[in-house]
Structure formats: C-alpha cells, structure tokens
Amino acid sequence: MTEPAACASPKKQTINQDQFTLSLQTACLMQQNQMLERQNAMLRDLMERVETVGDRLWHMERCLTTPPIDQAGMRKRVAKKRRPAHMQSVARTRSDK
C-alpha cells in the first residue's frame, strides 16, 4: 500500500516535487520547441516571398534600363546600309559593260 502524501517522508516529497517540476519544465520546453518550429517555417516562407519580390523587381528594373528595340528604325537602318551596297553593285556591273 502507498502512503498518503501527508505521511510521506520529506525526502520522498522532495523527489516528487522535483519530478513534477521537471515534467512541467519538459512540457514547457516542448511547447517552446513547437512554437520555434512554426516561427522557423513562417520565416522561411517570408524569405521565399522576399526573394520572389526581389527577382520581380530585378526583372522590372532590367526591362526599364534596357532600351526597347525599335524594329521599324532597325529596318530603315538595314535598308539604308543595303541600298548603297546595291547601288555600288549596280554601278560596277554597268561599268563592266
């Protein structure tokens, strides 16, 4: 038969109190660990979002600093370069005759 708590020896009461305190501290540490794991997951998610926003900003900045391609102007420049070459070719063939 077990002794009632009031009749237990002081040494046994101290051991029981220590075990109770230890179990409370263990429960608190487990809760803190779970909370820290959740915070870690939230911070990882936040960092991924920050990286995504950074990538988008980098692409936007790159688009803004890169001059747009003027396709119509490009065609005109190519045609201007081609025309003198064509005229020189025609002039050569006429002078050969």
N, CA, C and O atoms as CSV, one atom per row, in Angstrom:
chain,resi,resn,atom,element,x,y,z
A,1,MET,N,N,0.828,-1.180,0.000
A,1,MET,CA,C,0.000,0.000,0.000
A,1,MET,C,C,0.875,1.247,0.000
A,1,MET,O,O,1.944,1.277,0.610
A,2,THR,N,N,0.401,2.267,-0.693
A,2,THR,CA,C,1.182,3.504,-0.731
A,2,THR,C,C,0.775,4.403,0.413
A,2,THR,O,O,-0.366,4.381,0.877
A,3,GLU,N,N,1.721,5.181,0.850
A,3,GLU,CA,C,1.450,6.111,1.946
A,3,GLU,C,C,0.747,7.341,1.405
A,3,GLU,O,O,1.012,7.743,0.272
A,4,PRO,N,N,-0.149,7.959,2.185
A,4,PRO,CA,C,-0.728,9.238,1.763
A,4,PRO,C,C,0.375,10.299,1.708
A,4,PRO,O,O,1.378,10.200,2.415
A,5,ALA,N,N,0.176,11.318,0.860
A,5,ALA,CA,C,1.197,12.344,0.646
A,5,ALA,C,C,1.572,13.034,1.952
A,5,ALA,O,O,2.727,13.415,2.142
A,6,ALA,N,N,0.610,13.196,2.850
A,6,ALA,CA,C,0.883,13.887,4.107
A,6,ALA,C,C,1.802,13.060,4.997
A,6,ALA,O,O,2.567,13.611,5.788
A,7,CYS,N,N,1.726,11.738,4.868
A,7,CYS,CA,C,2.535,10.870,5.710
A,7,CYS,C,C,3.875,10.518,5.074
A,7,CYS,O,O,4.720,9.905,5.727
A,8,ALA,N,N,4.082,10.886,3.839
A,8,ALA,CA,C,5.320,10.540,3.137
A,8,ALA,C,C,6.491,11.257,3.788
A,8,ALA,O,O,6.345,12.323,4.386
A,9,SER,N,N,7.644,10.641,3.653
A,9,SER,CA,C,8.839,11.237,4.243
A,9,SER,C,C,9.208,12.518,3.484
A,9,SER,O,O,8.881,12.658,2.306
A,10,PRO,N,N,9.888,13.450,4.160
A,10,PRO,CA,C,10.273,14.701,3.493
A,10,PRO,C,C,11.141,14.464,2.266
A,10,PRO,O,O,11.046,15.203,1.287
A,11,LYS,N,N,11.991,13.436,2.311
A,11,LYS,CA,C,12.864,13.142,1.173
A,11,LYS,C,C,12.028,12.713,-0.041
A,11,LYS,O,O,12.297,13.125,-1.169
A,12,LYS,N,N,11.007,11.877,0.210
A,12,LYS,CA,C,10.152,11.397,-0.873
A,12,LYS,C,C,9.327,12.556,-1.445
A,12,LYS,O,O,9.120,12.628,-2.656
A,13,GLN,N,N,8.858,13.460,-0.584
A,13,GLN,CA,C,8.094,14.623,-1.051
A,13,GLN,C,C,8.962,15.500,-1.952
A,13,GLN,O,O,8.503,15.998,-2.980
A,14,THR,N,N,10.213,15.678,-1.556
A,14,THR,CA,C,11.134,16.490,-2.352
A,14,THR,C,C,11.346,15.856,-3.719
A,14,THR,O,O,11.376,16.555,-4.732
A,15,ILE,N,N,11.495,14.529,-3.753
A,15,ILE,CA,C,11.684,13.835,-5.031
A,15,ILE,C,C,10.441,14.000,-5.902
A,15,ILE,O,O,10.547,14.254,-7.102
A,16,ASN,N,N,9.264,13.855,-5.295
A,16,ASN,CA,C,8.014,14.023,-6.049
A,16,ASN,C,C,7.893,15.440,-6.609
A,16,ASN,O,O,7.497,15.630,-7.759
A,17,GLN,N,N,8.237,16.432,-5.785
A,17,GLN,CA,C,8.173,17.823,-6.247
A,17,GLN,C,C,9.166,18.052,-7.387
A,17,GLN,O,O,8.850,18.726,-8.368
A,18,ASP,N,N,10.360,17.492,-7.250
A,18,ASP,CA,C,11.372,17.637,-8.308
A,18,ASP,C,C,10.896,16.993,-9.607
A,18,ASP,O,O,11.079,17.556,-10.686
A,19,GLN,N,N,10.283,15.810,-9.501
A,19,GLN,CA,C,9.771,15.142,-10.696
A,19,GLN,C,C,8.653,15.964,-11.338
A,19,GLN,O,O,8.587,16.100,-12.560
A,20,PHE,N,N,7.777,16.509,-10.492
A,20,PHE,CA,C,6.679,17.337,-11.008
A,20,PHE,C,C,7.234,18.582,-11.702
A,20,PHE,O,O,6.795,18.939,-12.795
A,21,THR,N,N,8.203,19.239,-11.057
A,21,THR,CA,C,8.827,20.431,-11.643
A,21,THR,C,C,9.507,20.083,-12.964
A,21,THR,O,O,9.405,20.820,-13.945
A,22,LEU,N,N,10.196,18.956,-12.970
A,22,LEU,CA,C,10.880,18.520,-14.187
A,22,LEU,C,C,9.887,18.238,-15.311
A,22,LEU,O,O,10.138,18.590,-16.464
A,23,SER,N,N,8.765,17.607,-14.983
A,23,SER,CA,C,7.769,17.314,-16.022
A,23,SER,C,C,7.135,18.601,-16.545
A,23,SER,O,O,6.843,18.704,-17.736
A,24,LEU,N,N,6.920,19.586,-15.666
A,24,LEU,CA,C,6.393,20.885,-16.116
A,24,LEU,C,C,7.388,21.582,-17.043
A,24,LEU,O,O,7.009,22.113,-18.088
A,25,GLN,N,N,8.650,21.575,-16.655
A,25,GLN,CA,C,9.678,22.206,-17.486
A,25,GLN,C,C,9.794,21.504,-18.840
A,25,GLN,O,O,9.987,22.152,-19.869
A,26,THR,N,N,9.673,20.176,-18.830
A,26,THR,CA,C,9.730,19.420,-20.085
A,26,THR,C,C,8.572,19.813,-20.992
A,26,THR,O,O,8.757,20.020,-22.192
A,27,ALA,N,N,7.375,19.916,-20.415
A,27,ALA,CA,C,6.199,20.304,-21.205
A,27,ALA,C,C,6.382,21.712,-21.777
A,27,ALA,O,O,6.054,21.964,-22.937
A,28,CYS,N,N,6.906,22.623,-20.960
A,28,CYS,CA,C,7.139,24.000,-21.437
A,28,CYS,C,C,8.165,24.022,-22.567
A,28,CYS,O,O,7.987,24.733,-23.556
A,29,LEU,N,N,9.234,23.248,-22.422
A,29,LEU,CA,C,10.260,23.197,-23.473
A,29,LEU,C,C,9.695,22.627,-24.770
A,29,LEU,O,O,10.035,23.088,-25.859
A,30,MET,N,N,8.834,21.626,-24.647
A,30,MET,CA,C,8.228,21.046,-25.847
A,30,MET,C,C,7.337,22.071,-26.551
A,30,MET,O,O,7.338,22.163,-27.778
A,31,GLN,N,N,6.580,22.839,-25.768
A,31,GLN,CA,C,5.736,23.885,-26.354
A,31,GLN,C,C,6.594,24.955,-27.025
A,31,GLN,O,O,6.290,25.395,-28.133
A,32,GLN,N,N,7.660,25.368,-26.355
A,32,GLN,CA,C,8.549,26.373,-26.939
A,32,GLN,C,C,9.180,25.860,-28.222
A,32,GLN,O,O,9.330,26.611,-29.186
A,33,ASN,N,N,9.549,24.591,-28.239
A,33,ASN,CA,C,10.141,23.999,-29.436
A,33,ASN,C,C,9.148,24.024,-30.600
A,33,ASN,O,O,9.511,24.364,-31.726
A,34,GLN,N,N,7.900,23.662,-30.321
A,34,GLN,CA,C,6.875,23.700,-31.370
A,34,GLN,C,C,6.676,25.121,-31.886
A,34,GLN,O,O,6.547,25.341,-33.090
A,35,MET,N,N,6.652,26.081,-30.965
A,35,MET,CA,C,6.467,27.470,-31.359
A,35,MET,C,C,7.639,27.947,-32.224
A,35,MET,O,O,7.437,28.638,-33.222
A,36,LEU,N,N,8.848,27.579,-31.841
A,36,LEU,CA,C,10.027,27.966,-32.621
A,36,LEU,C,C,10.022,27.313,-34.001
A,36,LEU,O,O,10.429,27.936,-34.982
A,37,GLU,N,N,9.566,26.067,-34.084
A,37,GLU,CA,C,9.481,25.399,-35.383
A,37,GLU,C,C,8.481,26.111,-36.290
A,37,GLU,O,O,8.726,26.275,-37.485
A,38,ARG,N,N,7.340,26.535,-35.711
A,38,ARG,CA,C,6.349,27.287,-36.507
A,38,ARG,C,C,6.927,28.624,-36.971
A,38,ARG,O,O,6.737,29.022,-38.120
A,39,GLN,N,N,7.631,29.312,-36.072
A,39,GLN,CA,C,8.247,30.588,-36.443
A,39,GLN,C,C,9.288,30.387,-37.537
A,39,GLN,O,O,9.389,31.195,-38.460
A,40,ASN,N,N,10.059,29.312,-37.433
A,40,ASN,CA,C,11.054,28.993,-38.457
A,40,ASN,C,C,10.391,28.810,-39.814
A,40,ASN,O,O,10.858,29.347,-40.818
A,41,ALA,N,N,9.299,28.050,-39.841
A,41,ALA,CA,C,8.581,27.809,-41.096
A,41,ALA,C,C,8.041,29.120,-41.662
A,41,ALA,O,O,8.107,29.354,-42.869
A,42,MET,N,N,7.506,29.976,-40.785
A,42,MET,CA,C,6.983,31.267,-41.241
A,42,MET,C,C,8.103,32.130,-41.808
A,42,MET,O,O,7.924,32.779,-42.838
A,43,LEU,N,N,9.254,32.144,-41.144
A,43,LEU,CA,C,10.381,32.945,-41.627
A,43,LEU,C,C,10.906,32.422,-42.964
A,43,LEU,O,O,11.263,33.209,-43.841
A,44,ARG,N,N,10.954,31.094,-43.124
A,44,ARG,CA,C,11.382,30.525,-44.409
A,44,ARG,C,C,10.430,30.943,-45.522
A,44,ARG,O,O,10.860,31.317,-46.614
A,45,ASP,N,N,9.125,30.876,-45.232
A,45,ASP,CA,C,8.119,31.283,-46.215
A,45,ASP,C,C,8.275,32.758,-46.558
A,45,ASP,O,O,8.196,33.145,-47.724
A,46,LEU,N,N,8.494,33.572,-45.542
A,46,LEU,CA,C,8.676,35.006,-45.759
A,46,LEU,C,C,9.910,35.282,-46.610
A,46,LEU,O,O,9.872,36.126,-47.505
A,47,MET,N,N,11.001,34.574,-46.336
A,47,MET,CA,C,12.229,34.756,-47.121
A,47,MET,C,C,12.015,34.369,-48.583
A,47,MET,O,O,12.526,35.034,-49.484
A,48,GLU,N,N,11.263,33.298,-48.819
A,48,GLU,CA,C,10.971,32.894,-50.196
A,48,GLU,C,C,10.180,33.979,-50.909
A,48,GLU,O,O,10.432,34.279,-52.076
A,49,ARG,N,N,9.215,34.569,-50.193
A,49,ARG,CA,C,8.418,35.643,-50.807
A,49,ARG,C,C,9.273,36.872,-51.090
A,49,ARG,O,O,9.125,37.514,-52.130
A,50,VAL,N,N,10.171,37.199,-50.154
A,50,VAL,CA,C,11.064,38.345,-50.356
A,50,VAL,C,C,11.955,38.102,-51.573
A,50,VAL,O,O,12.174,39.011,-52.373
A,51,GLU,N,N,12.471,36.876,-51.714
A,51,GLU,CA,C,13.305,36.545,-52.875
A,51,GLU,C,C,12.509,36.669,-54.168
A,51,GLU,O,O,13.026,37.156,-55.173
A,52,THR,N,N,11.247,36.227,-54.144
A,52,THR,CA,C,10.400,36.324,-55.329
A,52,THR,C,C,10.182,37.782,-55.710
A,52,THR,O,O,10.275,38.145,-56.882
A,53,VAL,N,N,9.892,38.613,-54.718
A,53,VAL,CA,C,9.695,40.045,-54.986
A,53,VAL,C,C,10.990,40.657,-55.503
A,53,VAL,O,O,10.965,41.474,-56.423
A,54,GLY,N,N,12.119,40.272,-54.921
A,54,GLY,CA,C,13.416,40.777,-55.389
A,54,GLY,C,C,13.673,40.401,-56.836
A,54,GLY,O,O,14.149,41.219,-57.625
A,55,ASP,N,N,13.354,39.151,-57.184
A,55,ASP,CA,C,13.526,38.717,-58.577
A,55,ASP,C,C,12.651,39.529,-59.519
A,55,ASP,O,O,13.091,39.945,-60.590
A,56,ARG,N,N,11.401,39.751,-59.104
A,56,ARG,CA,C,10.489,40.544,-59.954
A,56,ARG,C,C,11.004,41.967,-60.131
A,56,ARG,O,O,10.980,42.514,-61.233
A,57,LEU,N,N,11.470,42.563,-59.032
A,57,LEU,CA,C,11.996,43.926,-59.122
A,57,LEU,C,C,13.220,43.974,-60.026
A,57,LEU,O,O,13.378,44.916,-60.803
A,58,TRP,N,N,14.086,42.970,-59.935
A,58,TRP,CA,C,15.279,42.926,-60.767
A,58,TRP,C,C,14.891,42.859,-62.239
A,58,TRP,O,O,15.469,43.555,-63.074
A,59,HIS,N,N,13.902,42.010,-62.554
A,59,HIS,CA,C,13.458,41.902,-63.947
A,59,HIS,C,C,12.820,43.209,-64.421
A,59,HIS,O,O,13.046,43.645,-65.549
A,60,MET,N,N,12.015,43.835,-63.541
A,60,MET,CA,C,11.379,45.104,-63.921
A,60,MET,C,C,12.436,46.175,-64.168
A,60,MET,O,O,12.350,46.919,-65.146
A,61,GLU,N,N,13.432,46.257,-63.287
A,61,GLU,CA,C,14.493,47.251,-63.446
A,61,GLU,C,C,15.253,47.003,-64.739
A,61,GLU,O,O,15.601,47.936,-65.462
A,62,ARG,N,N,15.501,45.736,-65.016
A,62,ARG,CA,C,16.225,45.395,-66.241
A,62,ARG,C,C,15.441,45.807,-67.476
A,62,ARG,O,O,16.006,46.298,-68.453
A,63,CYS,N,N,14.120,45.597,-67.417
A,63,CYS,CA,C,13.275,45.993,-68.549
A,63,CYS,C,C,13.270,47.509,-68.717
A,63,CYS,O,O,13.238,48.019,-69.837
A,64,LEU,N,N,13.301,48.227,-67.590
A,64,LEU,CA,C,13.269,49.686,-67.665
A,64,LEU,C,C,14.593,50.263,-68.156
A,64,LEU,O,O,14.601,51.273,-68.860
A,65,THR,N,N,15.707,49.638,-67.795
A,65,THR,CA,C,17.007,50.191,-68.183
A,65,THR,C,C,17.448,49.733,-69.565
A,65,THR,O,O,18.309,50.367,-70.175
A,66,THR,N,N,16.877,48.648,-70.071
A,66,THR,CA,C,17.231,48.167,-71.404
A,66,THR,C,C,16.404,48.941,-72.418
A,66,THR,O,O,15.177,48.954,-72.325
A,67,PRO,N,N,17.051,49.588,-73.389
A,67,PRO,CA,C,16.265,50.351,-74.360
A,67,PRO,C,C,15.412,49.408,-75.206
A,67,PRO,O,O,15.848,48.316,-75.570
A,68,PRO,N,N,14.195,49.844,-75.511
A,68,PRO,CA,C,13.326,48.991,-76.320
A,68,PRO,C,C,13.872,48.865,-77.743
A,68,PRO,O,O,14.533,49.770,-78.251
A,69,ILE,N,N,13.591,47.760,-78.355
A,69,ILE,CA,C,14.060,47.536,-79.725
A,69,ILE,C,C,13.117,48.260,-80.675
A,69,ILE,O,O,11.913,48.006,-80.693
A,70,ASP,N,N,13.679,49.156,-81.455
A,70,ASP,CA,C,12.895,49.910,-82.436
A,70,ASP,C,C,12.969,49.146,-83.752
A,70,ASP,O,O,13.869,49.365,-84.563
A,71,GLN,N,N,12.011,48.250,-83.950
A,71,GLN,CA,C,12.090,47.387,-85.122
A,71,GLN,C,C,11.929,48.175,-86.417
A,71,GLN,O,O,12.598,47.880,-87.407
A,72,ALA,N,N,11.049,49.175,-86.421
A,72,ALA,CA,C,10.872,49.972,-87.640
A,72,ALA,C,C,12.156,50.737,-87.947
A,72,ALA,O,O,12.596,50.780,-89.096
A,73,GLY,N,N,12.756,51.340,-86.924
A,73,GLY,CA,C,14.007,52.068,-87.119
A,73,GLY,C,C,15.128,51.138,-87.535
A,73,GLY,O,O,15.976,51.503,-88.350
A,74,MET,N,N,15.132,49.949,-86.982
A,74,MET,CA,C,16.155,48.962,-87.324
A,74,MET,C,C,16.025,48.586,-88.798
A,74,MET,O,O,17.027,48.486,-89.506
A,75,ARG,N,N,14.806,48.381,-89.253
A,75,ARG,CA,C,14.599,48.022,-90.670
A,75,ARG,C,C,15.088,49.138,-91.588
A,75,ARG,O,O,15.687,48.881,-92.632
A,76,LYS,N,N,14.823,50.384,-91.182
A,76,LYS,CA,C,15.260,51.518,-92.013
A,76,LYS,C,C,16.784,51.570,-92.090
A,76,LYS,O,O,17.351,51.792,-93.160
A,77,ARG,N,N,17.449,51.361,-90.940
A,77,ARG,CA,C,18.916,51.397,-90.946
A,77,ARG,C,C,19.489,50.286,-91.820
A,77,ARG,O,O,20.441,50.503,-92.570
A,78,VAL,N,N,18.908,49.104,-91.719
A,78,VAL,CA,C,19.384,47.984,-92.530
A,78,VAL,C,C,19.162,48.291,-94.004
A,78,VAL,O,O,20.023,48.003,-94.835
A,79,ALA,N,N,18.011,48.874,-94.332
A,79,ALA,CA,C,17.721,49.209,-95.733
A,79,ALA,C,C,18.702,50.260,-96.247
A,79,ALA,O,O,19.146,50.189,-97.393
A,80,LYS,N,N,19.044,51.242,-95.396
A,80,LYS,CA,C,19.999,52.273,-95.815
A,80,LYS,C,C,21.362,51.655,-96.097
A,80,LYS,O,O,22.030,52.024,-97.063
A,81,LYS,N,N,21.771,50.718,-95.255
A,81,LYS,CA,C,23.061,50.060,-95.476
A,81,LYS,C,C,23.009,49.197,-96.731
A,81,LYS,O,O,23.992,49.110,-97.467
A,82,ARG,N,N,21.882,48.567,-96.975
A,82,ARG,CA,C,21.756,47.678,-98.113
A,82,ARG,C,C,21.720,48.478,-99.421
A,82,ARG,O,O,22.277,48.047,-100.431
A,83,ARG,N,N,21.067,49.634,-99.397
A,83,ARG,CA,C,20.899,50.425,-100.626
A,83,ARG,C,C,22.236,50.868,-101.226
A,83,ARG,O,O,22.439,50.672,-102.424
A,84,PRO,N,N,23.174,51.466,-100.439
A,84,PRO,CA,C,24.461,51.844,-101.045
A,84,PRO,C,C,25.211,50.631,-101.585
A,84,PRO,O,O,25.856,50.717,-102.630
A,85,ALA,N,N,25.133,49.518,-100.890
A,85,ALA,CA,C,25.806,48.314,-101.377
A,85,ALA,C,C,25.186,47.880,-102.697
A,85,ALA,O,O,25.893,47.463,-103.614
A,86,HIS,N,N,23.876,47.977,-102.791
A,86,HIS,CA,C,23.183,47.608,-104.029
A,86,HIS,C,C,23.571,48.570,-105.156
A,86,HIS,O,O,23.797,48.156,-106.293
A,87,MET,N,N,23.643,49.859,-104.815
A,87,MET,CA,C,23.990,50.863,-105.833
A,87,MET,C,C,25.427,50.637,-106.317
A,87,MET,O,O,25.704,50.763,-107.509
A,88,GLN,N,N,26.333,50.306,-105.405
A,88,GLN,CA,C,27.718,50.033,-105.822
A,88,GLN,C,C,27.765,48.814,-106.731
A,88,GLN,O,O,28.507,48.793,-107.713
A,89,SER,N,N,26.984,47.815,-106.407
A,89,SER,CA,C,26.946,46.600,-107.226
A,89,SER,C,C,26.413,46.918,-108.613
A,89,SER,O,O,26.947,46.430,-109.609
A,90,VAL,N,N,25.369,47.729,-108.689
A,90,VAL,CA,C,24.789,48.118,-109.986
A,90,VAL,C,C,25.796,48.943,-110.766
A,90,VAL,O,O,25.959,48.739,-111.969
A,91,ALA,N,N,26.475,49.873,-110.103
A,91,ALA,CA,C,27.462,50.722,-110.777
A,91,ALA,C,C,28.601,49.870,-111.324
A,91,ALA,O,O,29.087,50.131,-112.424
A,92,ARG,N,N,29.029,48.876,-110.590
A,92,ARG,CA,C,30.105,48.009,-111.071
A,92,ARG,C,C,29.678,47.225,-112.306
A,92,ARG,O,O,30.436,47.101,-113.268
A,93,THR,N,N,28.483,46.709,-112.269
A,93,THR,CA,C,28.030,45.912,-113.423
A,93,THR,C,C,27.859,46.794,-114.650
A,93,THR,O,O,28.103,46.338,-115.767
A,94,ARG,N,N,27.446,48.044,-114.471
A,94,ARG,CA,C,27.287,48.944,-115.620
A,94,ARG,C,C,28.647,49.336,-116.191
A,94,ARG,O,O,28.812,49.447,-117.406
A,95,SER,N,N,29.623,49.546,-115.297
A,95,SER,CA,C,30.943,49.949,-115.786
A,95,SER,C,C,31.649,48.792,-116.485
A,95,SER,O,O,32.524,49.008,-117.324
A,96,ASP,N,N,31.268,47.566,-116.139
A,96,ASP,CA,C,31.880,46.402,-116.772
A,96,ASP,C,C,31.406,46.242,-118.212
A,96,ASP,O,O,32.115,45.639,-119.017
A,97,LYS,N,N,30.265,46.748,-118.554
A,97,LYS,CA,C,29.707,46.552,-119.898
A,97,LYS,C,C,30.377,47.372,-120.925
A,97,LYS,O,O,30.013,47.310,-122.099
